[in-house]
């Protein structure tokens, strides 16, 4: 379970390797907020290697999205598997995030 | 004993030589001479003049009332003398008789002296063993370290003869040595000693973990003045764990009654006691930690009971509806909840909520949501209005804690044959029809706390006494088994559909039995909540 940050032109891409759950959500939050503090404004979180997000993980995504928007930036998500897509739809979280099917489309959408 | 053996030797000597002989000793300087043995027994000898007795190894002649006497000191005793004479009638020369008897008496005195030393040493050891035994008993009897420490100090100081004694224990927070027991020192005069104090003997012993004996003038230190008067013996209190030794404090002794310096023997004795005190300190800490842990567990049980009492039973909505519900928190307390309301005639409200996360923080938000929902549900039969009011009530708490609530609230109106509902991010809400048809009641808005816009509402027909409202949290469908496989939403739906005509209590029982079988001994990661309503 790890978070890798890479910069693609103007977008900071965060790769989540493993589950996003109550035990590691603060680490993701801190890493993204540190980049926001440094002046980054465009963030794409790639869930290609993530099978499960618990309710605390969802909470962090919403909280990050709000904080980034307050600074005039944007948070987008990519590569949610079918279960996660269903979860976002069932909880209406798909209305809060722009979700791309692939990393490339996510990057293009900014 | 000594006198008896000596008497036998002297008698045998007299029988053989007919030469009178006496052995005198002075037990302590300044005391008069004591007779250890004399032959012949008939005539008690006159006590010789102490000043006339020789101090060196050579024999001297003395003139006694009955003739010439020969006197010499008998080694190894410093103050024992053999007196022979007057010359025997047998004509044997006194000097020859002296050369014969002196080594025998000397050997006897030496043996007696060794026995005396051994007896004294044994007595001393006995005192020490007795002290160790007493201390073991004190420590075994009590849990309160301070009480035990005071008694132990009294025992040690009496044995070692010290008027000032103290036990100092390391305080990790302030990094100082603090007095837990003291003798010969007023508690208000015994300040804590900083572990890094450069001149304090106690601090140095604590740091180096080695016992030290300092003489009167050595290492005088202001912080330590109350603890000592002259020489001081300071021994570390160690706790030996499998990971190595750890210093816990020091034992200090000073102001010796005899004025004598402390010996290596004293140090050894106090070190043995210090080890026992170390074990006692560690045991006390473990006992305290265990008591604190027990208290915490009790408080968690209490919190769990309180939280469960907040949840209503199906009786509150009977007879309009037949409802069965159960919550199983992952921790002692959790963030899942349900609520049931008997509204206007023939209308029943059922709510399920899942506060993000679990544990105390989630439980507090849950309690807040429960009470706010109870107030708002009574004000309106429109689920949208109730959830909107709940959102307003909880907005600040949810914003500051960065938590949110997925909630479903449905109102079944038997009279109109209608189910009205609002769903803010709750994924598992269904109506199971009498024919087994499953209808999901999807979320119409994101969870409470994520957005500030008012929730939407929807409605659908309700078949009285046939339709089932099924609500559960993701803890149920996400429950894992040993192979980390989820139970899945479909398994829950199948179980409820199969048993849809049974009493709701039985349906809930069967779902939880399935959960229990699926999870085995794997503890739940999330709270599990299930509500089944028929109306």
Interface residues (C-beta under 8 A of the other chain):
Chain A: X22 X54 X55 X56 X58 X59 X60 X62 X63 X87 X89 X90 X91 X92 X93 X95 X96
Chain B: X354 X356 X357 X358 X402 X403 X404 X406 X424 X425 X426 X427 X428 X442 X443 X444 X445 X446 X447 X450 X451 X474 X478 X525 X526
